[in-house]
Each structure stands twice: as C-alpha cells, then as structure tokens.
Amino acid sequence: MQSPSLLSMATTKTKVCCVCGTEKPLYEFRLRKDTGRHRSECKQCESNRLRLRDTGWHTEEVEKAYLEQ
C-alpha cells in the first residue's frame, strides 16, 4: 500500500505554466480574484515578473548580489 502523501500526489491535478512551461500542481498557481480560477503563470514565475517590474533586477542578478554580501 502506498503512503498517504504519495497517494495524494498521484491524484493532485496539475497545470502547465504559460511562462516556464513546467507542469506543476494546482497549489503552485494563485487564484484569480475576478473568476476564481487559477492564474496561467505559476507563483515562481509571477514572483520573478514582479521582482523585475519593481526593481529592474533579474533573478540571477538578485542571487549574485545576495552572494556578494
């Protein structure tokens, strides 16, 4: 018999991110406030997009600056 976590992972619905193209479980996507459906970009891609919008820094630049501290 499989463990509960493996069983729940096997039945978890997934979606493909429109930005990175990776198939991820639905909990990796935020819900839209207007429709209640899941967004088309995953949380990680959304975070990267917002960081670039707010700071002008790409993820690699942020990681490099953090390591240089």
C-alpha positions in Angstrom: 0.0 0.0 0.0 1.2 3.5 -0.8 1.8 6.1 1.8 -0.9 8.8 2.0 1.4 11.5 0.7 2.3 9.5 -2.4 -1.4 8.7 -3.0 -2.4 12.4 -2.7 0.4 13.4 -5.1 -0.9 10.9 -7.6 -4.4 12.3 -7.6 -3.4 16.0 -7.4 -4.5 18.0 -10.5 -1.8 19.8 -12.5 -1.5 22.7 -14.8 1.3 23.9 -17.2 2.7 27.3 -16.6 2.5 29.6 -19.6 5.8 31.2 -18.8 8.2 28.4 -17.9 6.3 25.5 -19.5 6.6 23.3 -16.4 3.8 21.1 -15.3 3.0 21.8 -11.7 0.3 21.0 -9.1 -2.5 23.5 -8.9 -1.4 24.7 -5.5 1.6 26.3 -7.3 -0.8 28.7 -9.0 -2.6 31.6 -7.4 -6.4 32.0 -7.8 -7.7 34.9 -9.8 -10.0 37.2 -7.8 -12.3 38.0 -10.7 -13.1 34.5 -11.9 -11.9 32.2 -9.0 -9.9 30.2 -11.5 -6.2 29.5 -11.3 -3.8 32.0 -13.0 -1.9 30.9 -16.1 1.6 31.6 -14.6 2.9 29.8 -11.6 3.8 31.5 -8.3 7.5 31.4 -9.0 7.2 33.0 -12.5 4.8 35.6 -11.0 7.4 36.4 -8.3 10.1 36.8 -10.9 8.0 39.0 -13.1 7.0 41.3 -10.1 10.6 41.5 -8.9 11.7 42.6 -12.4 8.9 45.1 -12.6 9.5 46.6 -9.1 13.3 46.6 -9.0 14.5 46.1 -12.6 16.6 43.2 -11.4 16.5 39.7 -13.0 16.5 36.7 -10.6 20.2 35.9 -11.5 21.2 39.5 -10.5 19.4 39.2 -7.2 21.1 35.9 -6.4 24.5 37.3 -7.4 24.0 40.5 -5.2 22.9 38.3 -2.3 26.0 36.1 -2.6 28.3 39.1 -2.7 27.1 40.4 0.6 
